[in-house]
């Protein structure tokens, strides 16, 4: 698995409706890309957003990052929407899981 974490803060003057439409379109396009596994996005109380996408491989994630419409949307994001962002990418992240299981009653 290849994990991409995108932390960002939007500019105060963005067109929120236009941003929302572009974000929804990009998410829909990402979901049909080869190697796509999952996507979730969270907004903190202070407005910071953390978006997490999971890919089957680094190559799959990089192909999505280089896809033409996605590249154009990334450029528009830098010009019109984001005050700042940080992208973290990790190949084979260390994963710890706790699968809670309900015990059967005797």
Secondary structure, DSSP 8 states (H G I E B T S, - for coil): -EEEEEEEEE-TT--HHHHHHHHHHHHHHHHTSTTEEEEEEEE-TTS-EEEEEEES-HHHHHHHHH-HHHHHHHHHIIIIIEEEEEEEEEES--------------
